[in-house]
Amino acid sequence: MDALPEPLRRALEADMQHAEYRTEFARKYVAEGRQEGRQEGRQEGRQEGRQEGRQSAALELARAKVGELTAQEEGAVKLVTDPDRLTALILALGLARDGQEARAALSLHAALSR
């Protein structure tokens, strides 16, 4: 490839990008690789969705208990990435009897996530 003139090399590379595998052996392994990639993508997407759902639940519950959250409190919730810690935060917020206890739970979990 390096010995070819630049325009010819580019044309050949462009043509190769659209090439299809001709053997059943190659097509089988390409299809398996694509399937594995799709499965991994779905799994990662589900995990991200769960994470976003937990963070959203924690934020909404905190707002329900406290009212308006400060930017720092909201940012602290978004920094909690461990699923177990987020679940614990949601539980602590749910058990909080008033805004003061809810703010204490937010502060505690913010400190733990640092």
Buried (B, 14 or more C-beta within 10 A) or exposed (E): EEEEEEEEEEEEEEEEEEEEEEEEEEEEEEEEEEEEEEEEEEEEEEEEEEBEEBBEBBBEBBBEBBEEBEEEBBEBBEEBEBEEBBBBBBEBBBEBEEEEBBBEBBEEBBEEBE
